[in-house]
């Protein structure tokens, strides 16, 4: 981002153009000294992370530096009245007035914020399928990375990717014509192989597919004929909305029908009761008649003369 620093005195973000340009320059070795310094720094850092406990090393060095600084300041004040560290700091006024980390962060913060915002927008677009093709490609790439990370460690991937990033662009630029021609030839060969494979599949399975289509077509037409076809003005399966007058008329007619049904039921119940009463009276009369006949028969038998 040095180009940003030199060209943009107002500290306006360039949208990441400076980072892209400097990265391309480093990876293509336009300035071999800078590329070598960056590559060696990255590889050294990776090796330190791999084989050295940096946290323990930091606190160990901090222990020695802090103890030495405090002891030197104390002895200087005790002997000369001025601390040794204070004398050293006064001889380097630029060191006292300069805020290295703060100035660096303050200058590059707008660039970092802009890049992070763009990154967040791109990630949201990927996960919300703004571009379906890019989302599917990212999903396939994510699966490949998932498989690779199951085989290799993160450190191994960082180390290999660093070496490839600093070697592949330069090799490509040195052999651009040969590599482009090889890629085109390979693409044409794959295209021919794919066409042959598709033709062989069509020749082998084409008749079977056509026969299956002929058998399935009548079934599909039958199903389509049974299904309702909804158009813009159709009202298939739509609920019927009744007006208030229709609802009131329907309600009154239902009430009249129910009252007439109730009257018919009551009439049938009354008729049934009458029939039962008549039946009881008839049975009672039959019983009286039977009793009278029995009495007459008994009297006749008693009054009859005895046989000699």
C-alpha positions as CSV (number, residue, x, y, z in Angstrom):
1,X,0.0,0.0,0.0
2,X,3.0,2.3,-0.3
3,X,1.5,3.7,-3.6
4,X,-1.5,4.6,-1.6
5,X,0.6,6.4,0.9
6,X,2.5,8.4,-1.6
7,X,-0.3,9.3,-4.0
8,X,-3.3,9.8,-1.6
9,X,-2.2,12.5,0.8
10,X,-5.8,13.1,1.9
11,X,-5.9,9.5,3.1
12,X,-8.9,8.6,0.9
13,X,-9.3,4.9,0.3
14,X,-8.6,3.7,-3.2
15,X,-10.9,0.8,-2.9
16,X,-8.2,-1.8,-2.6
17,X,-6.6,-1.0,-6.0
18,X,-3.2,-0.3,-4.3
19,X,-3.3,-3.7,-2.5
20,X,-4.1,-5.5,-5.7
21,X,-1.4,-3.7,-7.7
22,X,1.3,-4.2,-5.0
23,X,0.3,-7.9,-4.6
24,X,0.6,-8.5,-8.3
25,X,4.0,-6.8,-8.4
26,X,5.3,-8.9,-5.5
27,X,4.0,-12.2,-6.9
28,X,5.4,-11.6,-10.4
29,X,8.8,-10.5,-9.1
30,X,8.9,-7.2,-10.8
31,X,11.1,-6.0,-7.9
32,X,13.0,-9.2,-7.0
33,X,14.4,-7.6,-3.8
34,X,11.0,-6.8,-2.4
35,X,9.5,-10.1,-3.4
36,X,12.4,-12.0,-1.9
37,X,12.1,-10.0,1.4
38,X,8.3,-10.7,1.6
39,X,8.7,-14.4,0.7
40,X,11.5,-15.0,3.2
41,X,9.5,-13.1,5.9
42,X,6.4,-15.2,5.4
43,X,8.3,-18.5,5.3
44,X,10.3,-17.5,8.4
45,X,7.1,-16.6,10.3
46,X,5.5,-19.9,9.4
47,X,8.6,-21.8,10.5
48,X,8.7,-19.8,13.8
49,X,5.0,-20.5,14.4
50,X,5.6,-24.2,13.7
51,X,8.7,-24.9,15.7
52,X,8.9,-22.0,18.3
53,X,6.5,-21.2,21.1
54,X,6.2,-17.5,20.3
55,X,4.1,-16.6,23.3
56,X,6.6,-18.1,25.7
57,X,9.5,-16.4,23.8
58,X,7.7,-13.0,24.0
59,X,7.3,-13.1,27.7
60,X,10.8,-14.4,28.3
61,X,12.3,-11.6,26.3
62,X,10.0,-9.1,27.9
63,X,11.2,-10.3,31.4
64,X,14.8,-9.6,30.6
65,X,14.1,-6.2,28.9
66,X,11.8,-5.0,31.7
67,X,14.2,-6.0,34.4
68,X,17.2,-4.5,32.6
69,X,15.4,-1.3,31.9
70,X,14.2,-0.9,35.5
71,X,17.6,-1.7,37.0
72,X,19.5,0.6,34.6
73,X,17.1,3.5,35.3
74,X,17.5,2.9,39.1
75,X,21.3,2.7,39.0
76,X,21.5,5.8,36.8
77,X,19.4,7.9,39.1
78,X,21.3,6.6,42.2
79,X,24.7,7.4,40.8
80,X,24.3,10.4,38.5
81,X,20.8,11.6,39.4
82,X,19.5,10.9,35.9
83,X,18.3,7.5,34.8
84,X,20.3,5.7,32.1
85,X,17.2,4.9,30.0
86,X,16.1,8.6,30.3
87,X,19.5,9.7,28.8
88,X,19.1,7.2,26.0
89,X,15.6,8.4,25.2
90,X,16.6,12.1,25.2
91,X,19.3,11.3,22.6
92,X,16.6,10.0,20.2
93,X,13.8,12.6,20.1
94,X,12.3,11.0,17.0
95,X,11.7,7.8,18.9
96,X,9.9,9.6,21.7
97,X,7.6,11.7,19.4
98,X,6.9,9.0,16.8
99,X,3.9,6.6,17.3
100,X,4.8,3.8,14.9
101,X,1.9,1.4,15.4
102,X,-0.7,4.1,15.9
103,X,0.3,6.1,12.8
104,X,0.4,2.9,10.7
105,X,-3.1,1.8,11.9
106,X,-4.5,5.3,11.5
107,X,-3.3,5.6,7.9
108,X,-4.4,2.2,6.7
109,X,-7.6,1.9,8.7
110,X,-9.8,3.4,5.9
111,X,-8.4,1.0,3.4
112,X,-8.9,-2.0,5.8
113,X,-12.5,-0.9,6.5
114,X,-13.3,-0.5,2.8
115,X,-11.9,-3.9,2.0
116,X,-13.7,-5.5,4.9
117,X,-17.0,-3.9,3.8
118,X,-16.6,-5.2,0.2
119,X,-15.7,-8.6,1.6
120,X,-18.8,-8.7,3.7
121,X,-21.0,-7.7,0.8
122,X,-19.5,-10.4,-1.4
123,X,-20.0,-13.0,1.3
124,X,-23.6,-12.0,1.8
125,X,-24.2,-12.2,-2.0
126,X,-22.7,-15.7,-2.1
127,X,-24.8,-17.0,0.8
128,X,-28.0,-15.4,-0.4
129,X,-27.6,-16.7,-4.0
130,X,-27.6,-13.3,-5.7
131,X,-25.6,-15.0,-8.5
132,X,-26.6,-18.7,-8.5
133,X,-23.6,-19.7,-10.7
134,X,-21.1,-18.1,-8.3
135,X,-22.9,-19.6,-5.3
136,X,-22.7,-23.1,-6.7
137,X,-19.1,-22.7,-7.7
138,X,-18.3,-21.4,-4.2
139,X,-20.1,-24.4,-2.7
140,X,-18.0,-26.8,-4.8
141,X,-14.8,-25.0,-3.9
142,X,-15.9,-25.1,-0.2
143,X,-16.3,-28.8,-0.4
144,X,-12.9,-29.3,-2.0
145,X,-11.3,-27.1,0.7
146,X,-13.1,-29.2,3.3
147,X,-11.7,-32.4,1.9
148,X,-8.2,-30.9,1.6
149,X,-8.2,-29.6,5.2
150,X,-9.1,-33.1,6.4
151,X,-5.9,-34.4,4.7
152,X,-3.5,-31.5,5.4
153,X,-3.0,-29.2,8.3
154,X,-3.6,-25.5,8.1
155,X,0.2,-24.8,8.5
156,X,1.0,-27.2,5.6
157,X,-1.6,-25.5,3.4
158,X,-0.3,-22.0,4.2
159,X,3.3,-23.1,3.5
160,X,2.5,-24.8,0.2
161,X,0.2,-22.0,-0.9
162,X,2.8,-19.4,-0.2
163,X,5.4,-21.2,-2.3
164,X,2.9,-21.7,-5.2
165,X,1.8,-18.0,-5.0
166,X,5.3,-16.7,-5.4
167,X,6.4,-19.3,-8.1
168,X,3.4,-20.0,-10.3
169,X,2.8,-16.4,-11.6
170,X,6.4,-16.0,-12.6
171,X,6.5,-19.4,-14.3
172,X,3.4,-18.6,-16.2
173,X,4.7,-15.2,-17.4
174,X,7.9,-16.8,-18.6
175,X,6.1,-19.6,-20.5
176,X,2.8,-17.9,-21.2
177,X,2.5,-18.9,-24.9
178,X,3.3,-22.6,-24.3
179,X,1.0,-22.8,-21.3
180,X,-1.9,-21.1,-23.1
181,X,-1.5,-23.3,-26.1
182,X,-1.4,-26.4,-23.9
183,X,-4.5,-25.4,-22.0
184,X,-6.4,-24.7,-25.3
185,X,-5.4,-28.1,-26.7
186,X,-6.4,-29.8,-23.5
187,X,-9.8,-28.0,-23.5
188,X,-10.4,-29.0,-27.1
189,X,-9.5,-32.6,-26.4
190,X,-11.9,-32.7,-23.4
191,X,-14.6,-31.1,-25.6
192,X,-14.1,-33.8,-28.3
193,X,-14.1,-36.6,-25.7
194,X,-17.3,-35.2,-24.1
195,X,-19.0,-35.0,-27.5
196,X,-18.1,-38.6,-28.3
197,X,-19.3,-39.8,-24.9
198,X,-22.6,-37.9,-25.3
199,X,-23.1,-39.4,-28.9
200,X,-22.3,-42.9,-27.7
201,X,-24.9,-42.5,-24.9
202,X,-27.5,-41.2,-27.3
203,X,-26.8,-44.1,-29.7
204,X,-27.0,-46.7,-26.9
205,X,-29.9,-45.4,-24.8
206,X,-31.7,-43.2,-27.3
207,X,-34.2,-45.8,-28.5
208,X,-35.0,-46.8,-25.0
209,X,-35.5,-43.2,-23.9
210,X,-37.8,-42.6,-26.9
211,X,-39.8,-45.7,-26.1
212,X,-40.1,-44.7,-22.5
213,X,-41.3,-41.2,-23.5
214,X,-43.9,-42.8,-25.8
215,X,-45.2,-44.9,-23.0
216,X,-45.3,-42.1,-20.4
217,X,-46.8,-39.5,-22.7
218,X,-50.4,-40.9,-22.5
219,X,-50.2,-41.1,-18.8
220,X,-49.0,-37.6,-18.5
221,X,-51.8,-36.4,-20.8
222,X,-54.4,-38.3,-18.7
223,X,-53.1,-36.7,-15.5
224,X,-53.1,-33.3,-17.1
225,X,-56.7,-33.7,-18.3
226,X,-57.8,-34.6,-14.8
227,X,-56.1,-31.7,-13.2
228,X,-57.9,-28.3,-13.2
229,X,-56.2,-25.7,-15.4
230,X,-56.1,-22.4,-13.7
231,X,-56.1,-19.3,-15.9
232,X,-56.0,-15.6,-15.1
233,X,-59.8,-15.3,-14.9
234,X,-60.6,-18.8,-13.7
235,X,-62.1,-19.4,-10.3
236,X,-61.2,-23.1,-9.7
237,X,-61.3,-24.1,-6.1
238,X,-62.0,-20.5,-5.0
239,X,-64.3,-20.0,-2.0
240,X,-67.8,-18.7,-2.9
241,X,-68.3,-15.3,-1.3
242,X,-72.0,-14.7,-0.5
243,X,-73.6,-11.4,-0.1
244,X,-75.4,-10.3,3.0
245,X,-78.9,-10.6,1.3
246,X,-78.0,-14.1,0.1
247,X,-76.9,-15.1,3.6
248,X,-80.1,-13.8,5.2
249,X,-82.3,-15.5,2.6
250,X,-80.4,-18.8,3.1
251,X,-80.7,-18.5,6.9
252,X,-84.5,-17.8,6.9
253,X,-85.1,-20.7,4.5
254,X,-83.1,-23.0,6.7
255,X,-85.1,-21.9,9.8
256,X,-88.5,-22.5,8.0
257,X,-87.3,-26.0,6.9
258,X,-86.2,-26.8,10.4
259,X,-89.6,-25.7,11.9
260,X,-91.5,-27.8,9.4
261,X,-89.4,-30.8,10.2
262,X,-90.1,-30.3,13.9
263,X,-93.9,-30.2,13.3
264,X,-93.8,-33.4,11.2
265,X,-91.9,-35.2,14.0
266,X,-94.3,-34.0,16.6
267,X,-97.3,-35.1,14.5
268,X,-95.8,-38.6,14.0
269,X,-95.2,-38.9,17.7
270,X,-98.9,-38.0,18.4
271,X,-100.1,-40.5,15.9
272,X,-98.0,-43.1,17.5
273,X,-99.4,-42.3,20.9
274,X,-103.0,-42.6,19.5
275,X,-102.3,-46.0,18.0
276,X,-100.9,-47.3,21.3
277,X,-104.0,-46.1,23.2
278,X,-106.4,-47.7,20.7
279,X,-104.4,-50.9,21.0
280,X,-104.7,-50.9,24.8
281,X,-108.5,-50.3,24.6
282,X,-108.9,-53.2,22.2
283,X,-106.9,-55.5,24.4
284,X,-108.9,-54.5,27.4
285,X,-112.2,-55.2,25.6
286,X,-110.9,-58.6,24.4
287,X,-110.1,-59.5,28.0
288,X,-113.6,-58.5,29.2
289,X,-115.2,-60.5,26.5
290,X,-113.1,-63.5,27.3
291,X,-114.0,-63.3,31.0
292,X,-117.7,-63.1,30.1
293,X,-117.5,-66.2,27.9
294,X,-115.7,-68.1,30.7
295,X,-118.4,-67.2,33.2
296,X,-121.2,-68.3,30.9
297,X,-119.5,-71.7,30.2
298,X,-119.0,-72.2,34.0
299,X,-122.7,-71.5,34.7
300,X,-123.9,-73.8,32.0
301,X,-121.8,-76.6,33.4
302,X,-123.0,-76.1,37.0
303,X,-126.7,-75.9,36.0
304,X,-126.6,-79.0,33.8
305,X,-128.4,-82.1,35.3
306,X,-126.5,-85.1,36.5
307,X,-126.5,-88.2,34.3
308,X,-128.2,-91.3,35.8
